[in-house]
């Protein structure tokens, strides 16, 4: 469960929840559904959604709406999995630009999601759902966690760290013995290369899990790639899990990151 402070402890604080933005309706819808879940968990605490690019409201507009609601301490909550350029530079720069016009308002940015415990639990849940719905032919399986990919070495390292933690919490009793990492773009190893190696191994169940927050073209690309390999290598069982999606556990993870940012002021 999340540990976000009670509204009475927050005084004039509010959350600016920043998504990357997308031209695809499904990604925008799932982001806004996640923000609604956050609101349901914290009641009257002011929360405003906004986007870095490609969609409205902008960061400047979300910030303005919080100020109009009486917020004087803005906690910026980036809806991002890893610490690449958006978390390190783009969002802080955009917030700093609008905050410079309101010097009485304090701003702090919560950490990106990383390997937050609620996210690990949801990742395991998506795997379990896919496996439970399949009439498996094999006892042994390989999990391939697929990230978007980044040119940022720290973000790539975080994806591998997440995979190591997922390997430690595989479903009790599972004979799965390995977790591989693959990327759709900008980082190695690429998904087709990982699946090619997996297909060259002994017959088993290969579970491909998109480690992505919201729906869109990348999910379609992953699904198409898995279907191609399933056609070429029918000796294996191929499963694709659901992505993380709009889920209470994502909302809890974001609130936990925001709560950690507030902790020093509340104790």
Helices and strands as residue ranges (DSSP letters): H 7-10, E 13-19, H 25-42, E 46-51, H 59-68, E 73-78, H 85-85, I 86-90, H 91-99, E 106-109, H 117-132, E 141-147, H 153-168, E 178-183, H 191-199, E 205-210, H 217-232, E 237-240, H 248-266
